[in-house]
Each structure stands twice: as C-alpha cells, then as structure tokens.
C-alpha cells in the first residue's frame, strides 16, 4: 500500500478508482463499499484508492461535539489495506481545504489532483464548502471530466444502519460483542510500547504503555484483554483513560498489565484486543486504594480469560 499526504505528485500519480470518507473503524458498511471499489478498479484497470481526512472535519469546526475516535490512523490504514485498498490519500483538513466550493473540489482535487476515473460514494455523501456538493453534482460534471460515478446503498443489520456511530455507541456501552459484529472483527487498538512513569512497576503491576493520539477515544475504562505481537497471544488487564488518581494532565493512555510476563519490550508494535469491559475508570483517594482495585481487576480478568480459553 502507498500512503500519500494530500494529492499525488509526479511519479506517484496514477489513475484511481476512489472512495472518499473518514472510514473511522472501517466497519462492515465500509468493507462492503471497499469490496465494490476493488471490483470496479479491476474492471476499469485502475488502482483502488481512498481519500480520508485528518483531523475529522468536526474536530476543526465543532471540537466540543466532535465524535469519539473508533480507530487511530495506524489501525485505519491496516484495515483499509486488508480490504484491498492500494493507495490512501490522507488529506489535512483545515479551513482552506474546507472552503473549497463543490466545483473546486471536483476540478482541483478529484480530477487534477487525484486523477479519479471512477468514484464510489455512499448514499449520504456530501462535499465542498457547507457540504453543498452531492452525488447529483458529481454525475452532472462526470461527462466533461471523464469519470464514472456509482452509489452504494446503506448496509443494514437487523434493520439498523451499520455506521461508525453505531460502533461508537457499542463501545461506549461496553458491548464488545456488538462492536465486533459491526466491525466484522474483534475491536483492538495497536501502537508501539512507550516508556512511562514506571508507577505500575512500583506498585507490583508493571504495564505496557501505548499513547492514544486522540482526545476522545471511543472505548474507555478497564478491560480484560489479549495482546498480540509478543509471540503468542498474551492475556492481561488494561486501562484506557486519564489516570485521574495519579495525574491531572488530561493525557489519554492505554496501559496493559500482562499476566506472568516480565520482558522489556519498549518500541515493539503490539495490538491490544479488548475482550470484556470490567468497569469504568475511577478516581481513588489513595495509591493503596488504586493498587487494591488493580489487584481485583487483574483477578477478574485472569479468571474470565481462562474461562473463555477453556470454552473455545
């Protein structure tokens, strides 16, 4: 897969079959669209490509109401690659880009910038300043620019639209079974292991620390987890939160305590699969109370994961 920041230049420019969107989570609705995109790319001899935005447009215009993030950029790109996408254009979303008229977006971005010959969009696709552009405008301008437009109907499950919003709601409710059904895979977060304050080591629960790039992750709380990327799958207990008992920096962090594991793995890329939510994050009055809570969480997670292993 080729990853480009913005539009392609020079030798990186090839004709593409293009889908546009945030693709947060790359859920089953996205996967249906991307499967159709890959099939169309093969028919037309094009490279299947996606344009996505960073940050999310609502993080620019209404940060207080912007949606929580289901996936980080690494996990999004990995899921897009698994769906057959060959090129990802990550467009920096700023006020200049947001001010493009729908006609400018078509002429300057889609045609001159990306050389899009085939466009596949969802039934609610809007673009350009004030979201004034729609599918009909794309079709109206298709003959003069030589591209083809196709529209994909909404994917539903039991009469409910499969969407990133549905995934967010499932994660917020701690319903990991529902989230996995919408995603078509277990929910997981990947990242490189970072150095932390070593507080967990001091209280008897050393952790692997992963930075969360976004201020509003869709999943938060205490979880039984499986960690992949360190040989075989390893069980543990994890916290996704702000660590209110020990700091007030407002910094989101994913901390994982692996059972019966003491290796130094700083810099390693791991994937943390959330298996079951144990509880929400809590602020404790003392470090001793926090330690007791972690000990209880670890015991519950160990027993839960052992039971799950025996039934599989």
ChimeraX attribute file (.defattr): number of C-alpha atoms within 10 A of each C-alpha:
attribute: neighborCount
match mode: 1-to-1
recipient: residues
	/A:1	14
	/A:2	11
	/A:3	14
	/A:4	15
	/A:5	14
	/A:6	18
	/A:7	18
	/A:8	17
	/A:9	11
	/A:10	6
	/A:11	6
	/A:12	10
	/A:13	12
	/A:14	15
	/A:15	18
	/A:16	23
	/A:17	30
	/A:18	30
	/A:19	23
	/A:20	20
	/A:21	16
	/A:22	18
	/A:23	23
	/A:24	23
	/A:25	25
	/A:26	25
	/A:27	23
	/A:28	21
	/A:29	23
	/A:30	25
	/A:31	20
	/A:32	16
	/A:33	20
	/A:34	23
	/A:35	15
	/A:36	15
	/A:37	28
	/A:38	20
	/A:39	15
	/A:40	20
	/A:41	22
	/A:42	12
	/A:43	9
	/A:44	13
	/A:45	12
	/A:46	19
	/A:47	23
	/A:48	26
	/A:49	30
	/A:50	26
	/A:51	21
	/A:52	23
	/A:53	18
	/A:54	15
	/A:55	15
	/A:56	20
	/A:57	18
	/A:58	13
	/A:59	16
	/A:60	15
	/A:61	13
	/A:62	10
	/A:63	11
	/A:64	10
	/A:65	9
	/A:66	14
	/A:67	19
	/A:68	20
	/A:69	20
	/A:70	26
	/A:71	24
	/A:72	17
	/A:73	16
	/A:74	11
	/A:75	19
	/A:76	18
	/A:77	23
	/A:78	13
	/A:79	18
	/A:80	22
	/A:81	16
	/A:82	12
	/A:83	18
	/A:84	18
	/A:85	25
	/A:86	17
	/A:87	24
	/A:88	24
	/A:89	20
	/A:90	20
	/A:91	16
	/A:92	17
	/A:93	18
	/A:94	16
	/A:95	12
	/A:96	9
	/A:97	14
	/A:98	18
	/A:99	14
	/A:100	17
	/A:101	17
	/A:102	20
	/A:103	17
	/A:104	14
	/A:105	20
	/A:106	23
	/A:107	16
	/A:108	14
	/A:109	17
	/A:110	22
	/A:111	17
	/A:112	14
	/A:113	16
	/A:114	24
	/A:115	21
	/A:116	25
	/A:117	21
	/A:118	24
	/A:119	25
	/A:120	22
	/A:121	20
	/A:122	19
	/A:123	13
	/A:124	11
	/A:125	14
	/A:126	18
	/A:127	20
	/A:128	18
	/A:129	18
	/A:130	12
	/A:131	13
	/A:132	12
	/A:133	18
	/A:134	16
	/A:135	19
	/A:136	10
	/A:137	14
	/A:138	20
	/A:139	14
	/A:140	11
	/A:141	15
	/A:142	17
	/A:143	10
	/A:144	7
	/A:145	17
	/A:146	11
	/A:147	18
	/A:148	16
	/A:149	17
	/A:150	16
	/A:151	14
	/A:152	15
	/A:153	12
	/A:154	16
	/A:155	17
	/A:156	13
	/A:157	11
	/A:158	6
	/A:159	7
	/A:160	10
	/A:161	14
	/A:162	20
	/A:163	21
	/A:164	25
	/A:165	17
	/A:166	16
	/A:167	26
	/A:168	22
	/A:169	16
	/A:170	19
	/A:171	22
	/A:172	17
	/A:173	15
	/A:174	23
	/A:175	16
	/A:176	20
	/A:177	16
	/A:178	18
	/A:179	23
	/A:180	19
	/A:181	16
	/A:182	25
	/A:183	21
	/A:184	14
	/A:185	12
	/A:186	15
	/A:187	24
	/A:188	19
	/A:189	19
	/A:190	22
	/A:191	19
	/A:192	16
	/A:193	21
	/A:194	16
	/A:195	13
	/A:196	15
	/A:197	8
	/A:198	13
	/A:199	12
	/A:200	17
	/A:201	11
	/A:202	9
	/A:203	14
	/A:204	12
	/A:205	17
	/A:206	18
	/A:207	25
	/A:208	22
	/A:209	22
	/A:210	25
	/A:211	17
	/A:212	19
	/A:213	14
	/A:214	16
	/A:215	13
	/A:216	16
	/A:217	21
	/A:218	20
	/A:219	28
	/A:220	23
	/A:221	18
	/A:222	27
	/A:223	26
	/A:224	26
	/A:225	27
	/A:226	21
	/A:227	24
	/A:228	17
	/A:229	13
	/A:230	13
	/A:231	7
	/A:232	9
	/A:233	14
	/A:234	16
	/A:235	24
	/A:236	26
	/A:237	30
	/A:238	31
	/A:239	27
	/A:240	22
	/A:241	22
	/A:242	21
	/A:243	20
	/A:244	14
	/A:245	15
	/A:246	14
	/A:247	9
	/A:248	9
	/A:249	9
	/A:250	11
	/A:251	15
	/A:252	19
	/A:253	21
	/A:254	24
	/A:255	24
	/A:256	27
	/A:257	25
	/A:258	21
	/A:259	16
	/A:260	9
	/A:261	12
	/A:262	10
	/A:263	7
	/A:264	9
	/A:265	14
	/A:266	13
	/A:267	12
	/A:268	13
	/A:269	15
	/A:270	18
	/A:271	19
	/A:272	24
	/A:273	20
	/A:274	22
	/A:275	25
	/A:276	18
	/A:277	22
	/A:278	19
	/A:279	13
	/A:280	13
	/A:281	16
	/A:282	15
	/A:283	12
	/A:284	15
	/A:285	10
	/A:286	10
	/A:287	12
	/A:288	11
	/A:289	13
	/A:290	17
	/A:291	16
	/A:292	12
	/A:293	14
	/A:294	21
	/A:295	15
	/A:296	12
	/A:297	20
	/A:298	23
	/A:299	15
	/A:300	16
	/A:301	25
	/A:302	19
	/A:303	12
	/A:304	16
	/A:305	19
	/A:306	12
	/A:307	11
	/A:308	11
	/A:309	9
	/A:310	7
	/A:311	7
	/A:312	5
